[in-house]
């Protein structure tokens, strides 16, 4: 009987001693799993790309004082591999000094406010055979062309089906 009580006490002490380290270990494992689920990011040629919801997207322009940018068609993400970039994210180039942009043909969606307030944007070109299907609201809101005084000529792709509100509302 006494041996049984002693084992019980030792077991209880061990449980109390190991409770905190085991809890911390389990918490760490949970955080590691969540970290792997979050989007990986890659910055290349002044543009940050992400991999979210099974697709590659342009998140932002790092130095918005630059007047030009080269958009990548594919980006390699650690733990994911090489991914085709198909979306331009919300406010990706907001208030940048871009003067011209060529949208790669693989882009299927331009997010809301993507080029909003790009006051120097003079030329928006879509590559031939563009897959662009949707442009969200205010994507080109308040762009102006200092040398022309208006938005100029923009030829939208043939496959474009959905255009959000206020696409080009103020072209000064």
N, C-alpha and C positions, 0 to 999 in steps of 0.2 A: 504494500500500500504506500509506503513511504517513497519507494523508488518511482512509483507511478506519479505521485504528487511532485516529486523533484523534476521529472521529465516534463510535466505540464508547466511548471514554473519556467524551466529553461526554454521551452517552446514559446511561451508567451513573451519572454525577454527577447528572444531572437526575432520574433515577429515585430516587436516594438523597435528594435535596433535596425532592422532591415526595411521597415516601412518607408522611411524618408528616401534612402538611396534608390529603392525600387520605384517609388513614385516619380522621382526625378528622372530616372532612366526612361520610364514610360512616357513622361511628358516630352522628353527630348526626341524620342522616336516619333511621337505624334507631330512635333514641329518639323522634323526632317521630312516626313511624308507630305505635310502641307507645303513646305518649301519647294518640293519637286512638282507640286501641282500648279504653283504660280508660274506666270509667263516668263520665259527666258527673254532677255533683251540683248541686242547686238547693235553697236554703233559703228557705222562704216561711212566714210566720205561725208561727214557732217550730218548724217541722218541716223536716227535711232529706229530700229525695227523690233517687232515683238512677234511671238508665236502665241496666239490665243485662240481658243475654240476651234482648233484644227486648221487654222490658216495663218499665213504670214501677213503682217500689216506694217505700214509706216506709221510710227507713233509721233515723231517730232523732228524738227530741224534743230540741231544743237546750237549753232551760231547763226542766229537769224539776221545778222548784219551782212552775211554773204549774199551776193546777187545771183549766184547760180548754184545748182546742186545736181548731182548725178544720181538718179534713182536706180537701185539694184533690182534686177528681175528675180534673183534668187539670193537667199542668205542662208548660211549654215549656222544652226543653233546647237549649242552643246547639249547633248542628251536627246536631241530630236533629229538632227541631220539637216540636209539641205531642203529648204522649203521655198516654194514659189510665193512671191509677194503679190497678194490679190486685193488688198484694201489700203486705202489712205485713211488714217484715223481722224477722229474729231479734233479740230483745231491744230492739225499737224504742222501747218505752215503759218499759223495765225500771226499777223503783223510782221512777217518776215520782209526782207528787202529784195526778194526774188524779182528779177526782171522778166524771166521767161521760164517756162516749165514744159517739159515733154512727158506726158503720162504714158508709161509703158503699156503695151497692148494687153498684158496679163491682168491689169487692174480691173476689177469688176464693180467696185464701190468706192465712191469718194464721200467721206464722212462730213457731217455738218460742220460748217465753219472752217473747213480744211484750208482754204486760202483767204479767209476773211481778213479784210483790212490790209491786204498786200498792196500798198499804195504805189509801188513801182512795177507791178506786174503788167507787162506789155504784150506778152505772147503766151497763149495757152494752146498747146498742140497735143493731139491724141495720135498715137502711132496707128498706122494702117492696120486694119483688121482688129481694131480694139474690141475687147470683150466687155467694156464698161456697160453695166446694166442699170446702175442707180447712182444718182447724185443726191445727197441729202440736203436738207434746208440750209440756206445761207452759206453754201460751200464757197461761193465767190462774192459774198456780200461786201460791199464798200471797197471794191477794187477800182483803181483809176489809172489812167494813162496820162502822165504829165505832158508828154509830147503830142498826144492826139486829142486829148480832152474828152475821150469816151472809152468804152470798153473794146472798141475795135471789132474785128471779125473773128468769131469763134465758131468753128465747124464741129458740131457735136457728133459723136459716133453713131453709126446706124443701129447698133444693138441696144442703145440706151432706151429703157422703157419707163423708168421711174425718175421723176424730177421733183425734188422737194420744193416747198414754198420759199419765196424770196431768194431765188438762185442768183440773179443778177439785179437786185433791186436798186442799188445806187452805184451807178458807174459814172463817175464824175470826170 
